[in-house]
Amino acid sequence: MSTEEPTAGMQTTEDPWDEHRVRRRDQDQEASGRLLLTTAIEECRTGRLVALTEISLPGHPGGVAAQEDTLVLPGHRGHRLGMLAKAANLQQLDAQAPQIYTFNAEENRPMLSINEALGYRAAGYEGAWEKLL
Ligand SMILES: CC(C)(COP(=O)(O)OP(=O)(O)OC[C@H]1O[C@@H](n2cnc3c(N)ncnc32)[C@H](O)[C@@H]1OP(=O)(O)O)[C@@H](O)C(=O)NCCC(=O)NCCS
């Protein structure tokens, strides 16, 4: 995600993930009372995971869920995998979380198109400033 999502030209550094870090993050979420719902898409021919999306669920009924990262690997984009993964993950939500929010970069038209089609509506805007030292 750190190298793939649009940043409006702001500088970012690569944030590497491995199996150990993924497991530790899952454990931290569970310990905090939240639960991560994850949908991944596997390419049958290679067994490689090519798309992923996550929703963080509140630990109490009626809380607000958060749509977190969604990533489709370059080379697999534009085939509706992003939409498919997000829709499948949303179907796992139940009445435990009647509300869900997310954040998008204004220039990320593919992601905005998916979210608009899924029924998300803009609720607010935030800005970011960068000062190079
Ligand atoms: C955003 C992302 C997940 C979309 O996945 P995807 O599988 O390519 O998307 P889809 O095929 O479902 O297409 C969704 C919409 O974007 C459009 N789209 C896809 N690729 C596009 C491109 N390169 N330029 C413009 N529009 C594009 C599609 O036409 C579709 O719009 P439509 O329904 O109006 O036709 C993928 O581009 C990605 O991983 N990007 C980098 C990570 C990122 O930005 N994640 C989101 C952070 S919030």
The ligand as an ORCA input file, in Angstrom:
! r2SCAN-3c Opt
* xyz 0 1
  C      -8.027      1.055     -6.323
  C      -7.866     -0.383     -6.789
  C      -8.008     -1.324     -5.583
  C      -8.988     -0.696     -7.802
  O      -8.937     -2.071     -8.151
  P      -9.374     -2.593     -9.605
  O      -9.619     -4.048     -9.511
  O      -8.394     -2.134    -10.635
  O     -10.730     -1.780     -9.819
  P     -11.975     -2.212    -10.677
  O     -11.541     -3.038    -11.872
  O     -13.007     -2.816     -9.766
  O     -12.447     -0.822    -11.269
  C     -13.116      0.135    -10.439
  C     -13.409      1.355    -11.245
  O     -12.199      2.068    -11.541
  C     -12.029      2.183    -12.945
  N     -10.598      2.009    -13.215
  C      -9.855      0.909    -13.050
  N      -8.555      1.168    -13.359
  C      -8.513      2.465    -13.723
  C      -7.479      3.324    -14.126
  N      -6.202      2.900    -14.226
  N      -7.775      4.608    -14.401
  C      -9.031      5.052    -14.282
  N     -10.073      4.284    -13.890
  C      -9.807      3.004    -13.622
  C     -12.868      1.080    -13.541
  O     -13.271      1.400    -14.862
  C     -14.056      1.062    -12.592
  O     -14.926      2.157    -12.825
  P     -16.375      1.930    -13.449
  O     -17.098      1.041    -12.482
  O     -16.938      3.314    -13.499
  O     -16.126      1.301    -14.766
  C      -6.492     -0.615     -7.500
  O      -6.356      0.339     -8.525
  C      -5.309     -0.502     -6.557
  O      -4.905     -1.478     -5.921
  N      -4.710      0.700     -6.435
  C      -3.554      0.945     -5.586
  C      -3.898      0.879     -4.097
  C      -4.976      1.872     -3.739
  O      -5.010      3.002     -4.204
  N      -5.863      1.408     -2.843
  C      -6.949      2.210     -2.328
  C      -6.474      3.125     -1.252
  S      -7.862      3.879     -0.465
*
